[in-house]
Amino acid sequence: MKYYKTNNLYVGLLGNVTSINNDKQMTIESIDKYIIYTKLYYYYGDMAKDIFTGKVYYFWDGNISTSKTIEKAIGGCAVYTTSPIEIYLDFPKKKVSKSELLVILDKLNNPHKEEKMEIATEPITDSILKTILETSDLVKVSNISDELKETTIKELEVLAESYVNDINSFNNKNELNPFDSEYQIRMMYIKTLVDIEQKISDPKEMKSYSLKRQLQTFKKELNQND
């Protein structure tokens, strides 16, 4: 999976650039299309390079030389407004995956699709699912690496799916379900959540995780030297 560094990653809203008053004045109008870009630096002004299409756009504002920048965008598009990618992330991180960026871009460019999804959602009333969400919030603000945060969030997502499957299986009287009651199921998942919270706060657990990751790196570098 491809990753991008977040220190030079931005979300930009595009607008159509046109000239008015016999080309004496320019105007820009939003077309409600967003891109995710990296910034290119030039002495006469910066430019935005779409990370997915490779297309380069001028900025509407902040140009030192208008004749060499925004005037060239007349009849085309320029970046109208911009913001750093961090404000669209669940928590600060140094790198972000391509799949995460595509999800962000889809939500920005298809807001009505998101509204339809929200209408169909069910309020969370189950105590275990609420606790899993609370644990995820704790993970996001914890003093652990971005990689471990991402891994733990995915672990919690899998845990929630497993919990729902076990509850449904028990209620449907599935003969393969090993539990005697819903209470037993809930207690098992509460214990797992406690273990996860301990893992992200216990220095010994953190050291163990770090050593395991170092071992993986060691094996990779060792094989490269063969």
Secondary structure, DSSP 8 states (H G I E B T S, - for coil): --EEEGGG-EEEEEEEEEEETTTTEEEEEEEEEEEEEEEE--TT--EEEETTT--EEEESS--S-STTTGGGGTTSEEEEEEEEGGGGSSS--SEEEHHHHHHHHHHHH-HHHHHHHHHT------HHHHHHHHHHHHHHHSSS-HHHHHHHHHHHHHHHHHHHHHHHHHHTT-TT---S-HHHHHHHHHHHHHHHHHHTT-HHHHHHHHHHHHHHHHHHHHHHT-
